[in-house]
Amino acid sequence: MSEEGNELQEGQSNARELAGNGCPVVGTLLGLGGAVVGAFLGYLLFVAIAGQGFYAIVLPGALAGVGCGALSGRKSNTLGIICGILGLIAGILAEWRFAPFIADKSLPYFLTHIHELTRFTQVLILLGAAFAFWFGRGRKTGAWVRKQRQGHGSGSIDE
């Protein structure tokens, strides 16, 4: 019975290791989910901070990247590019919801007149997208949420 229990524990351990560190599909899906949640939280924080008189349009993009990088558990330029695009979209949508044009409050009008935003706003939205790319790339050993073990026998965690 103890031999069967050891085999069961070993199988569960191998499945956890594959799902956590070895399977890029799981890491990609977790990273993308983290990016969407991060972008939403960034939007909520942006609105709350703007209500206090500060303009933090960088947050939706930056937090999209942080969410992706924290949950992906690996380094991926592809995820970084996807997060950069998501960060750009999140920043544009946050600006549209917060300060639509007076002439027409619709999204299509906003998108066709985005060049009329101030340079400061445009730069901050692009900076948020750049942060989304950089943080969304993740780290080779994973981030604090999904840190990967270094070395098979040692069990130590590289910081």
C-alpha positions, -999 to 999 in steps of 0.1 A, spaced: 0 0 0 28 24 8 44 17 -26 12 26 -43 9 57 -22 45 68 -32 37 62 -69 5 83 -65 24 111 -48 52 110 -74 26 111 -102 8 141 -86 42 158 -81 51 153 -117 18 166 -129 21 197 -107 56 203 -120 45 199 -157 15 222 -152 35 248 -131 68 250 -149 70 227 -179 39 234 -199 41 266 -218 4 266 -227 -6 268 -190 19 296 -184 6 315 -214 -30 312 -204 -23 322 -168 -2 351 -181 -29 363 -204 -55 360 -177 -32 380 -154 -28 406 -181 -65 411 -184 -71 413 -147 -41 436 -143 -54 459 -170 -88 461 -153 -73 468 -119 -51 494 -136 -82 511 -150 -99 511 -116 -68 526 -100 -65 551 -127 -101 563 -122 -96 564 -84 -64 583 -86 -78 607 -112 -106 614 -88 -79 627 -64 -64 650 -90 -36 629 -103 -32 616 -139 -19 580 -139 -29 568 -174 2 546 -173 -14 522 -148 -37 502 -170 -9 492 -193 17 488 -166 -5 466 -145 -14 445 -175 23 437 -178 28 431 -141 -2 407 -140 11 387 -170 47 386 -158 37 375 -123 15 346 -135 32 333 -166 60 317 -147 85 321 -176 101 346 -199 84 351 -233 89 379 -258 56 368 -274 37 374 -242 55 407 -239 43 418 -273 8 407 -266 8 426 -233 22 457 -250 -7 456 -274 -31 450 -246 -16 478 -226 -20 502 -255 -56 492 -259 -62 494 -222 -47 529 -220 -67 542 -250 -100 528 -236 -92 542 -201 -86 576 -216 -118 574 -237 -139 564 -207 -123 591 -185 -122 620 -210 -141 615 -243 -142 643 -268 -169 668 -263 -180 669 -299 -188 631 -300 -184 607 -271 -184 576 -292 -154 552 -294 -151 554 -332 -149 592 -331 -123 590 -303 -102 565 -323 -103 586 -354 -93 617 -335 -67 602 -311 -40 623 -327 -57 654 -311 -49 642 -276 -22 662 -259 14 649 -265 17 643 -227 -13 620 -228 -1 602 -259 34 597 -244 19 584 -211 -3 559 -229 27 547 -250 48 545 -218 21 523 -202 23 500 -233 61 499 -230 58 489 -194 32 463 -203 57 448 -228 86 449 -204 68 435 -174 47 411 -196 79 394 -209 83 379 -174 115 365 -160 135 334 -169 129 319 -134 94 332 -131 82 360 -108 73 359 -71 39 343 -77 51 314 -98 88 311 -90 104 281 -107 129 259 -89 165 259 -101 182 225 -103 164 192 -100 180 178 -69 186 208 -47 151 221 -44 164 256 -39 147 286 -52 167 312 -71 160 348 -62 
